Amino acid sequence: MITGGVRVLNVGLPVIVEGVPPEDVVQLDWRPPAFGDAEAARLAVALDDDVTRAANRRAMAAIHAVRPQLVRVRPARDVVPGIGEGRTLLHAGPPLEMARMCGPVRGALVGATLFEGWADTPEEAERLLDSGQIAIDPCHHHGAVGPMAGVIAPSMPVLVVEDGDRRAYATLNEGLGKVLRFGAFDAEVVDRLRWMRDVLGPVLDAAVQAAGPLDVTSLIGQALAMGDEGHNRNMAATSLLSRRLAPFIAQEARGVEVLRFLAGNDHFALNLSMANAKLAMDAAVGVEHSTVVTAMARNGVEFGLRVAGTGERWFTAPVGPADGLFFPGYGIEDANPDLGDSAITETLGIGGFAMAASPAITQFVGGTPDDALETTRSMRRITTGPHPAFPLPPLNFAGTPSGIDVLKVLDTGVLPVINTGIAHKEAGVGQIGAGIVTAPSEVFLLAVRALHEARAGR
């Protein structure tokens, strides 16, 4: 009966129009608000007003005004609050008791205990940890961040970034493969940590002091223009950092060792990117009525979310494994659920949000260059606006999508995308791949209820 052809606009599942030629179908990406939770949808609508929008503008102005400077590389005990006295180790993600720790974090805590000399064997280290004789606490509670397991021990050198009287800290990156942050703790791993403590840290500290404060935001902006995305691809940022410090490193007695290490570690600048993002996002913590996300972090068991308007409160939900590319001999059945503080980069607006800058990243995490462009475009739907310091050449120099808004996530059903490494689920094995994961919807549902209660004064 219809002779002129049919064009279909489908707002349902794609399977409904499988029989229609693809060129005749426009698929509308529509999802029920608040992931189908009617109560949460009503709360989100009630919060979407001038008060919230003004608060979000204040939060984002504070975040974008931060210009972190790399000023020192010091032992954690000397600079990180709360770690200098007694036996304390920090870990990635929201708080979690030792009994529930996943394999990679447990392995990293064992390795750090051996590194500190608190135990002579892995078995003794586990006994100390399980008995509570070694305190554990999230990095985020101490102004710090760490990738994957994220373990920080008192003797480990940390990057110190500051803006005025505010500071943030991050560990030094060990490189890829069999390393502490992926849960490995054998003699090779511990010996490398000792070299980083005794050689790498002091040499870098001397070089940073000689070179003067390094503008981290500017370095990351340059790196994005050179093909990095600031999370899983840091080749350009590492090269820029090494070039800036090389003349001063070369003057140190063991500078050649350090330069050789930097030349073989394309991921070294990741931790600097994380410290930069941590310092920036902390500027918005406590902005009343703001719905901007200030932290996303994972401990291998739970995903944790913080929101500006609810201060330092965590909203948590179970976390799953990443979807990605595995090293030969490994698969999804070997993978631990996602972990690490490194999602602080996406929270600021780089990493997965800046994949358009880095088509080469798809060779590491999976997908195609077109997927990388589309990912960045889709993140615009859930953020407050572009980051002025991070223009993306492939998108006509528009800034990276910055400032995840809880209300926009609930309105669109689009979840934040995070680039990540993949650790083996068993302690001691290490990295087995890299990929992409999305934040769980449950944390946004919890956050909107808490935000509504805060507005109501409850």
One Martini backbone bead per residue (centre of mass of N, CA, C, O) as a GRO file, in nm:
protein
  458
    1MET     BB    1   0.053   0.065  -0.015
    2ILE     BB    2   0.347   0.167  -0.002
    3THR     BB    3   0.532   0.346  -0.267
    4GLY     BB    4   0.744   0.585  -0.142
    5GLY     BB    5   0.851   0.481   0.104
    6VAL     BB    6   1.049   0.447   0.418
    7ARG     BB    7   1.086   0.630   0.724
    8VAL     BB    8   1.257   0.566   1.037
    9LEU     BB    9   1.180   0.644   1.380
   10ASN     BB   10   1.363   0.514   1.655
   11VAL     BB   11   1.293   0.477   2.027
   12GLY     BB   12   1.389   0.193   2.055
   13LEU     BB   13   1.491  -0.096   1.995
   14PRO     BB   14   1.678  -0.206   1.728
   15VAL     BB   15   1.526  -0.482   1.680
   16ILE     BB   16   1.258  -0.361   1.563
   17VAL     BB   17   1.433  -0.266   1.275
   18GLU     BB   18   1.584  -0.508   1.127
   19GLY     BB   19   1.399  -0.517   0.851
   20VAL     BB   20   1.521  -0.241   0.792
   21PRO     BB   21   1.697  -0.050   0.619
   22PRO     BB   22   1.948   0.138   0.747
   23GLU     BB   23   1.903   0.396   0.555
   24ASP     BB   24   1.585   0.414   0.684
   25VAL     BB   25   1.720   0.472   0.974
   26VAL     BB   26   1.657   0.647   1.285
   27GLN     BB   27   1.836   0.638   1.586
   28LEU     BB   28   1.724   0.713   1.900
   29ASP     BB   29   1.894   0.821   2.196
   30TRP     BB   30   1.674   0.692   2.423
   31ARG     BB   31   1.617   0.718   2.780
   32PRO     BB   32   1.523   0.668   3.074
   33PRO     BB   33   1.518   0.841   3.333
   34ALA     BB   34   1.714   0.737   3.583
   35PHE     BB   35   1.712   0.436   3.486
   36GLY     BB   36   1.388   0.409   3.572
   37ASP     BB   37   1.381   0.599   3.829
   38ALA     BB   38   1.125   0.787   3.929
   39GLU     BB   39   1.219   0.923   4.191
   40ALA     BB   40   1.495   1.028   4.087
   41ALA     BB   41   1.375   1.198   3.859
   42ARG     BB   42   1.220   1.395   4.041
   43LEU     BB   43   1.464   1.498   4.200
   44ALA     BB   44   1.621   1.609   3.959
   45VAL     BB   45   1.414   1.816   3.867
   46ALA     BB   46   1.408   1.977   4.139
   47LEU     BB   47   1.729   2.053   4.110
   48ASP     BB   48   1.678   2.195   3.825
   49ASP     BB   49   1.807   2.505   3.894
   50ASP     BB   50   1.941   2.808   3.973
   51VAL     BB   51   2.096   2.710   4.219
   52THR     BB   52   2.256   2.483   4.083
   53ARG     BB   53   2.379   2.642   3.847
   54ALA     BB   54   2.537   2.841   4.025
   55ALA     BB   55   2.703   2.627   4.177
   56ASN     BB   56   2.839   2.507   3.922
   57ARG     BB   57   2.986   2.762   3.840
   58ARG     BB   58   3.159   2.780   4.094
   59ALA     BB   59   3.295   2.507   4.075
   60MET     BB   60   3.424   2.542   3.787
   61ALA     BB   61   3.584   2.797   3.848
   62ALA     BB   62   3.764   2.664   4.061
   63ILE     BB   63   3.882   2.436   3.887
   64HIS     BB   64   3.991   2.618   3.637
   65ALA     BB   65   4.187   2.798   3.829
   66VAL     BB   66   4.374   2.572   3.858
   67ARG     BB   67   4.757   2.561   3.877
   68PRO     BB   68   4.955   2.323   3.888
   69GLN     BB   69   5.271   2.266   4.058
   70LEU     BB   70   5.576   2.126   4.032
   71VAL     BB   71   5.803   2.115   4.332
   72ARG     BB   72   5.833   1.804   4.434
   73VAL     BB   73   6.020   1.502   4.559
   74ARG     BB   74   5.892   1.312   4.829
   75PRO     BB   75   5.852   1.157   5.098
   76ALA     BB   76   5.555   1.082   5.228
   77ARG     BB   77   5.618   1.136   5.536
   78ASP     BB   78   5.688   1.454   5.476
   79VAL     BB   79   5.384   1.539   5.323
   80VAL     BB   80   5.167   1.337   5.392
   81PRO     BB   81   4.896   1.331   5.561
   82GLY     BB   82   4.897   1.070   5.810
   83ILE     BB   83   5.185   0.885   5.735
   84GLY     BB   84   5.442   0.944   5.938
   85GLU     BB   85   5.296   0.773   6.162
   86GLY     BB   86   5.348   0.475   6.189
   87ARG     BB   87   5.148   0.213   6.034
   88THR     BB   88   5.075   0.327   5.702
   89LEU     BB   89   4.845   0.264   5.431
   90LEU     BB   90   4.754   0.337   5.104
   91HIS     BB   91   4.458   0.339   4.887
   92ALA     BB   92   4.241   0.286   4.653
   93GLY     BB   93   3.953   0.435   4.678
   94PRO     BB   94   3.730   0.353   4.879
   95PRO     BB   95   3.652   0.234   5.160
   96LEU     BB   96   3.810  -0.077   5.300
   97GLU     BB   97   3.833  -0.365   5.434
   98MET     BB   98   4.066  -0.610   5.443
   99ALA     BB   99   3.872  -0.864   5.407
  100ARG     BB  100   3.771  -0.728   5.104
  101MET     BB  101   4.013  -0.739   4.950
  102CYS     BB  102   4.162  -0.769   4.668
  103GLY     BB  103   4.423  -0.915   4.523
  104PRO     BB  104   4.593  -0.666   4.417
  105VAL     BB  105   4.577  -0.497   4.679
  106ARG     BB  106   4.689  -0.707   4.866
  107GLY     BB  107   4.959  -0.740   4.719
  108ALA     BB  108   5.048  -0.440   4.749
  109LEU     BB  109   5.047  -0.438   5.060
  110VAL     BB  110   5.258  -0.654   5.090
  111GLY     BB  111   5.485  -0.513   4.931
  112ALA     BB  112   5.495  -0.258   5.114
  113THR     BB  113   5.570  -0.409   5.373
  114LEU     BB  114   5.839  -0.517   5.264
  115PHE     BB  115   5.964  -0.244   5.183
  116GLU     BB  116   5.953  -0.126   5.487
  117GLY     BB  117   6.036  -0.379   5.688
  118TRP     BB  118   5.782  -0.514   5.855
  119ALA     BB  119   5.859  -0.769   5.677
  120ASP     BB  120   6.005  -1.084   5.546
  121THR     BB  121   5.725  -1.203   5.452
  122PRO     BB  122   5.423  -1.250   5.310
  123GLU     BB  123   5.294  -1.391   5.555
  124GLU     BB  124   5.363  -1.175   5.762
  125ALA     BB  125   5.222  -0.942   5.619
  126GLU     BB  126   4.935  -1.060   5.631
  127ARG     BB  127   4.913  -1.075   5.936
  128LEU     BB  128   4.940  -0.773   5.991
  129LEU     BB  129   4.698  -0.682   5.819
  130ASP     BB  130   4.472  -0.868   5.943
  131SER     BB  131   4.526  -0.755   6.251
  132GLY     BB  132   4.577  -0.424   6.230
  133GLN     BB  133   4.890  -0.327   6.256
  134ILE     BB  134   4.807  -0.204   5.977
  135ALA     BB  135   4.705   0.074   5.841
  136ILE     BB  136   4.419   0.167   5.635
  137ASP     BB  137   4.369   0.409   5.358
  138PRO     BB  138   4.263   0.639   5.157
  139CYS     BB  139   4.411   0.859   4.955
  140HIS     BB  140   4.185   1.083   4.945
  141HIS     BB  141   4.215   1.140   5.267
  142HIS     BB  142   4.532   1.269   5.185
  143GLY     BB  143   4.560   1.421   4.901
  144ALA     BB  144   4.568   1.152   4.722
  145VAL     BB  145   4.702   0.937   4.448
  146GLY     BB  146   4.655   0.604   4.284
  147PRO     BB  147   4.714   0.362   4.075
  148MET     BB  148   4.514   0.119   4.103
  149ALA     BB  149   4.594   0.019   4.402
  150GLY     BB  150   4.748   0.288   4.523
  151VAL     BB  151   4.994   0.241   4.697
  152ILE     BB  152   5.114   0.408   4.999
  153ALA     BB  153   5.424   0.459   5.147
  154PRO     BB  154   5.630   0.636   5.350
  155SER     BB  155   5.903   0.586   5.156
  156MET     BB  156   5.770   0.694   4.918
  157PRO     BB  157   5.788   0.876   4.649
  158VAL     BB  158   5.633   1.199   4.577
  159LEU     BB  159   5.439   1.406   4.416
  160VAL     BB  160   5.432   1.771   4.428
  161VAL     BB  161   5.144   1.971   4.414
  162GLU     BB  162   5.067   2.327   4.366
  163ASP     BB  163   4.826   2.597   4.484
  164GLY     BB  164   4.947   2.774   4.685
  165ASP     BB  165   4.818   2.616   4.986
  166ARG     BB  166   4.770   2.374   4.793
  167ARG     BB  167   4.775   2.004   4.785
  168ALA     BB  168   4.915   1.718   4.601
  169TYR     BB  169   4.949   1.351   4.552
  170ALA     BB  170   5.188   1.112   4.396
  171THR     BB  171   5.321   0.864   4.271
  172LEU     BB  172   5.552   0.675   4.111
  173ASN     BB  173   5.605   0.532   3.810
  174GLU     BB  174   5.699   0.191   3.721
  175GLY     BB  175   5.533   0.090   3.488
  176LEU     BB  176   5.486  -0.197   3.323
  177GLY     BB  177   5.341  -0.492   3.442
  178LYS     BB  178   5.539  -0.610   3.701
  179VAL     BB  179   5.373  -0.442   3.956
  180LEU     BB  180   5.241  -0.314   4.237
  181ARG     BB  181   4.969  -0.184   4.122
  182PHE     BB  182   4.901  -0.499   4.013
  183GLY     BB  183   5.003  -0.695   4.275
  184ALA     BB  184   5.301  -0.718   4.280
  185PHE     BB  185   5.581  -0.871   4.520
  186ASP     BB  186   5.849  -0.941   4.440
  187ALA     BB  187   6.183  -0.882   4.430
  188GLU     BB  188   6.174  -0.704   4.177
  189VAL     BB  189   5.967  -0.499   4.285
  190VAL     BB  190   6.111  -0.414   4.550
  191ASP     BB  191   6.379  -0.325   4.421
  192ARG     BB  192   6.255  -0.098   4.254
  193LEU     BB  193   6.146   0.067   4.493
  194ARG     BB  194   6.424   0.119   4.618
  195TRP     BB  195   6.538   0.275   4.378
  196MET     BB  196   6.324   0.496   4.383
  197ARG     BB  197   6.400   0.593   4.669
  198ASP     BB  198   6.730   0.625   4.632
  199VAL     BB  199   6.723   0.765   4.327
  200LEU     BB  200   6.480   0.882   4.173
  201GLY     BB  201   6.368   1.080   4.380
  202PRO     BB  202   6.622   1.260   4.441
  203VAL     BB  203   6.681   1.340   4.146
  204LEU     BB  204   6.408   1.472   4.084
  205ASP     BB  205   6.411   1.680   4.310
  206ALA     BB  206   6.662   1.831   4.215
  207ALA     BB  207   6.553   1.900   3.930
  208VAL     BB  208   6.299   2.058   4.012
  209GLN     BB  209   6.445   2.275   4.175
  210ALA     BB  210   6.627   2.374   3.938
  211ALA     BB  211   6.390   2.432   3.727
  212GLY     BB  212   6.138   2.473   3.867
  213PRO     BB  213   5.828   2.521   3.840
  214LEU     BB  214   5.573   2.311   3.693
  215ASP     BB  215   5.325   2.339   3.455
  216VAL     BB  216   5.087   2.098   3.427
  217THR     BB  217   4.859   2.205   3.250
  218SER     BB  218   5.036   2.281   3.010
  219LEU     BB  219   5.154   2.001   2.957
  220ILE     BB  220   4.883   1.859   2.897
  221GLY     BB  221   4.792   2.038   2.667
  222GLN     BB  222   5.027   1.960   2.480
  223ALA     BB  223   4.981   1.650   2.484
  224LEU     BB  224   4.702   1.651   2.348
  225ALA     BB  225   4.825   1.776   2.076
  226MET     BB  226   5.025   1.492   2.062
  227GLY     BB  227   4.819   1.224   2.147
  228ASP     BB  228   4.708   1.238   2.417
  229GLU     BB  229   4.475   1.173   2.720
  230GLY     BB  230   4.594   1.141   3.038
  231HIS     BB  231   4.605   0.812   3.102
  232ASN     BB  232   4.688   0.566   2.882
  233ARG     BB  233   4.834   0.816   2.728
  234ASN     BB  234   5.192   0.950   2.798
  235MET     BB  235   5.420   1.009   2.591
  236ALA     BB  236   5.429   1.319   2.562
  237ALA     BB  237   5.443   1.401   2.861
  238THR     BB  238   5.701   1.246   2.925
  239SER     BB  239   5.877   1.393   2.718
  240LEU     BB  240   5.837   1.681   2.826
  241LEU     BB  241   5.939   1.628   3.111
  242SER     BB  242   6.218   1.516   3.038
  243ARG     BB  243   6.319   1.766   2.883
  244ARG     BB  244   6.298   1.966   3.120
  245LEU     BB  245   6.491   1.781   3.325
  246ALA     BB  246   6.753   1.666   3.188
  247PRO     BB  247   6.981   1.880   3.250
  248PHE     BB  248   6.955   1.818   3.565
  249ILE     BB  249   6.985   1.514   3.577
  250ALA     BB  250   7.273   1.501   3.437
  251GLN     BB  251   7.417   1.633   3.706
  252GLU     BB  252   7.378   1.375   3.839
  253ALA     BB  253   7.533   1.091   3.942
  254ARG     BB  254   7.250   0.907   3.855
  255GLY     BB  255   7.113   1.023   3.587
  256VAL     BB  256   7.130   0.797   3.373
  257GLU     BB  257   6.934   0.603   3.509
  258VAL     BB  258   6.690   0.792   3.497
  259LEU     BB  259   6.681   0.841   3.192
  260ARG     BB  260   6.644   0.543   3.121
  261PHE     BB  261   6.376   0.505   3.268
  262LEU     BB  262   6.212   0.723   3.117
  263ALA     BB  263   6.261   0.604   2.827
  264GLY     BB  264   6.103   0.318   2.933
  265ASN     BB  265   5.840   0.515   3.042
  266ASP     BB  266   5.546   0.623   2.902
  267HIS     BB  267   5.375   0.644   3.200
  268PHE     BB  268   5.498   0.852   3.401
  269ALA     BB  269   5.279   1.102   3.372
  270LEU     BB  270   5.021   0.995   3.499
  271ASN     BB  271   5.061   1.081   3.801
  272LEU     BB  272   5.067   1.383   3.735
  273SER     BB  273   4.784   1.399   3.616
  274MET     BB  274   4.643   1.311   3.879
  275ALA     BB  275   4.739   1.537   4.067
  276ASN     BB  276   4.618   1.763   3.903
  277ALA     BB  277   4.320   1.667   3.926
  278LYS     BB  278   4.296   1.659   4.232
  279LEU     BB  279   4.348   1.959   4.290
  280ALA     BB  280   4.117   2.066   4.117
  281MET     BB  281   3.868   1.907   4.240
  282ASP     BB  282   3.905   2.000   4.543
  283ALA     BB  283   3.799   2.299   4.493
  284ALA     BB  284   3.477   2.185   4.502
  285VAL     BB  285   3.461   2.094   4.778
  286GLY     BB  286   3.159   2.207   4.931
  287VAL     BB  287   2.973   2.318   4.718
  288GLU     BB  288   2.679   2.430   4.754
  289HIS     BB  289   2.448   2.250   4.545
  290SER     BB  290   2.640   2.089   4.387
  291THR     BB  291   2.651   1.836   4.097
  292VAL     BB  292   2.952   1.793   4.090
  293VAL     BB  293   3.202   1.582   4.027
  294THR     BB  294   3.510   1.508   4.231
  295ALA     BB  295   3.504   1.176   4.234
  296MET     BB  296   3.661   0.874   4.100
  297ALA     BB  297   3.677   0.535   4.243
  298ARG     BB  298   3.869   0.218   4.284
  299ASN     BB  299   3.917  -0.114   4.474
  300GLY     BB  300   3.796  -0.391   4.323
  301VAL     BB  301   3.483  -0.374   4.452
  302GLU     BB  302   3.434  -0.056   4.450
  303PHE     BB  303   3.259   0.227   4.355
  304GLY     BB  304   3.341   0.579   4.384
  305LEU     BB  305   3.157   0.883   4.477
  306ARG     BB  306   3.184   1.241   4.446
  307VAL     BB  307   3.024   1.552   4.556
  308ALA     BB  308   3.031   1.875   4.611
  309GLY     BB  309   2.751   1.907   4.789
  310THR     BB  310   2.865   1.639   4.982
  311GLY     BB  311   3.163   1.638   4.987
  312GLU     BB  312   3.323   1.346   5.145
  313ARG     BB  313   3.115   1.164   5.043
  314TRP     BB  314   3.030   0.831   4.966
  315PHE     BB  315   2.933   0.653   4.666
  316THR     BB  316   2.843   0.307   4.632
  317ALA     BB  317   2.937   0.024   4.414
  318PRO     BB  318   2.970  -0.224   4.232
  319VAL     BB  319   3.242  -0.353   4.037
  320GLY     BB  320   3.366  -0.416   3.721
  321PRO     BB  321   3.510  -0.513   3.450
  322ALA     BB  322   3.685  -0.453   3.181
  323ASP     BB  323   3.670  -0.364   2.837
  324GLY     BB  324   3.923  -0.529   2.627
  325LEU     BB  325   4.267  -0.590   2.604
  326PHE     BB  326   4.463  -0.884   2.604
  327PHE     BB  327   4.700  -1.064   2.688
  328PRO     BB  328   4.847  -1.334   2.616
  329GLY     BB  329   4.653  -1.588   2.793
  330TYR     BB  330   4.415  -1.383   2.848
  331GLY     BB  331   4.099  -1.300   3.018
  332ILE     BB  332   3.808  -1.211   3.169
  333GLU     BB  333   3.838  -1.450   3.383
  334ASP     BB  334   4.116  -1.301   3.504
  335ALA     BB  335   3.977  -1.044   3.592
  336ASN     BB  336   3.960  -0.774   3.776
  337PRO     BB  337   3.802  -0.554   3.902
  338ASP     BB  338   3.809  -0.240   3.899
  339LEU     BB  339   4.092  -0.003   3.958
  340GLY     BB  340   4.151   0.315   4.097
  341ASP     BB  341   4.230   0.677   4.089
  342SER     BB  342   4.253   0.756   3.772
  343ALA     BB  343   3.951   0.876   3.735
  344ILE     BB  344   4.030   1.175   3.795
  345THR     BB  345   4.075   1.251   3.500
  346GLU     BB  346   3.778   1.228   3.406
  347THR     BB  347   3.663   1.426   3.615
  348LEU     BB  348   3.804   1.669   3.469
  349GLY     BB  349   3.843   1.583   3.124
  350ILE     BB  350   4.011   1.335   3.064
  351GLY     BB  351   4.097   1.069   2.906
  352GLY     BB  352   3.809   0.942   2.801
  353PHE     BB  353   3.721   1.251   2.732
  354ALA     BB  354   4.005   1.269   2.530
  355MET     BB  355   4.009   1.058   2.283
  356ALA     BB  356   4.015   1.248   2.034
  357ALA     BB  357   4.333   1.309   2.076
  358SER     BB  358   4.372   0.961   2.074
  359PRO     BB  359   4.356   0.726   1.842
  360ALA     BB  360   4.589   0.530   1.946
  361ILE     BB  361   4.444   0.418   2.206
  362THR     BB  362   4.279   0.187   2.062
  363GLN     BB  363   4.526  -0.017   2.060
  364PHE     BB  364   4.500  -0.054   2.387
  365VAL     BB  365   4.157  -0.056   2.447
  366GLY     BB  366   4.005  -0.037   2.188
  367GLY     BB  367   3.872   0.010   1.887
  368THR     BB  368   3.833   0.323   1.716
  369PRO     BB  369   3.879   0.639   1.612
  370ASP     BB  370   3.573   0.694   1.597
  371ASP     BB  371   3.517   0.614   1.889
  372ALA     BB  372   3.685   0.838   2.018
  373LEU     BB  373   3.519   1.074   1.915
  374GLU     BB  374   3.239   0.981   2.026
  375THR     BB  375   3.309   0.978   2.322
  376THR     BB  376   3.360   1.278   2.357
  377ARG     BB  377   3.087   1.374   2.256
  378SER     BB  378   2.915   1.222   2.474
  379MET     BB  379   3.042   1.376   2.726
  380ARG     BB  380   2.899   1.648   2.675
  381ARG     BB  381   2.611   1.555   2.792
  382ILE     BB  382   2.746   1.537   3.116
  383THR     BB  383   2.859   1.830   3.108
  384THR     BB  384   2.918   2.178   3.166
  385GLY     BB  385   3.194   2.199   2.985
  386PRO     BB  386   3.476   2.331   2.874
  387HIS     BB  387   3.817   2.318   2.890
  388PRO     BB  388   4.031   2.589   2.848
  389ALA     BB  389   4.324   2.413   2.863
  390PHE     BB  390   4.190   2.162   2.659
  391PRO     BB  391   4.234   2.151   2.349
  392LEU     BB  392   4.096   1.987   2.045
  393PRO     BB  393   4.187   1.949   1.727
  394PRO     BB  394   3.965   1.734   1.614
  395LEU     BB  395   3.745   1.964   1.756
  396ASN     BB  396   3.824   2.260   1.686
  397PHE     BB  397   3.943   2.332   1.982
  398ALA     BB  398   3.778   2.212   2.181
  399GLY     BB  399   3.718   2.144   2.485
  400THR     BB  400   3.706   1.937   2.715
  401PRO     BB  401   3.496   1.759   2.890
  402SER     BB  402   3.374   1.924   3.194
  403GLY     BB  403   3.202   1.831   3.454
  404ILE     BB  404   3.022   1.621   3.607
  405ASP     BB  405   2.663   1.580   3.602
  406VAL     BB  406   2.429   1.418   3.768
  407LEU     BB  407   2.175   1.524   3.614
  408LYS     BB  408   2.276   1.448   3.323
  409VAL     BB  409   2.303   1.150   3.365
  410LEU     BB  410   2.000   1.104   3.436
  411ASP     BB  411   1.877   1.229   3.176
  412THR     BB  412   2.050   1.048   2.951
  413GLY     BB  413   2.210   0.771   3.048
  414VAL     BB  414   2.503   0.863   3.051
  415LEU     BB  415   2.816   0.726   3.115
  416PRO     BB  416   3.113   0.738   3.231
  417VAL     BB  417   3.429   0.715   3.079
  418ILE     BB  418   3.704   0.474   3.138
  419ASN     BB  419   4.031   0.441   3.141
  420THR     BB  420   4.217   0.120   3.175
  421GLY     BB  421   4.351  -0.119   3.352
  422ILE     BB  422   4.435  -0.477   3.390
  423ALA     BB  423   4.404  -0.702   3.650
  424HIS     BB  424   4.471  -0.965   3.813
  425LYS     BB  425   4.291  -1.140   4.059
  426GLU     BB  426   4.570  -1.225   4.150
  427ALA     BB  427   4.814  -1.210   4.351
  428GLY     BB  428   5.131  -1.135   4.171
  429VAL     BB  429   5.087  -1.104   3.856
  430GLY     BB  430   4.934  -0.845   3.725
  431GLN     BB  431   4.920  -0.736   3.417
  432ILE     BB  432   4.663  -0.818   3.132
  433GLY     BB  433   4.561  -0.517   3.040
  434ALA     BB  434   4.321  -0.303   2.855
  435GLY     BB  435   4.048  -0.045   2.887
  436ILE     BB  436   3.691  -0.009   2.939
  437VAL     BB  437   3.478   0.181   3.165
  438THR     BB  438   3.185   0.229   3.357
  439ALA     BB  439   2.992   0.380   3.554
  440PRO     BB  440   2.767   0.321   3.787
  441SER     BB  441   2.437   0.408   3.829
  442GLU     BB  442   2.395   0.389   4.143
  443VAL     BB  443   2.567   0.641   4.237
  444PHE     BB  444   2.367   0.855   4.115
  445LEU     BB  445   2.118   0.777   4.276
  446LEU     BB  446   2.242   0.831   4.554
  447ALA     BB  447   2.326   1.128   4.508
  448VAL     BB  448   2.046   1.262   4.452
  449ARG     BB  449   1.929   1.201   4.731
  450ALA     BB  450   2.143   1.356   4.895
  451LEU     BB  451   2.102   1.631   4.759
  452HIS     BB  452   1.806   1.662   4.842
  453GLU     BB  453   1.855   1.649   5.147
  454ALA     BB  454   2.043   1.893   5.162
  455ARG     BB  455   1.835   2.099   5.057
  456ALA     BB  456   1.624   2.021   5.296
  457GLY     BB  457   1.805   1.983   5.570
  458ARG     BB  458   1.869   1.652   5.641
   0.00000   0.00000   0.00000
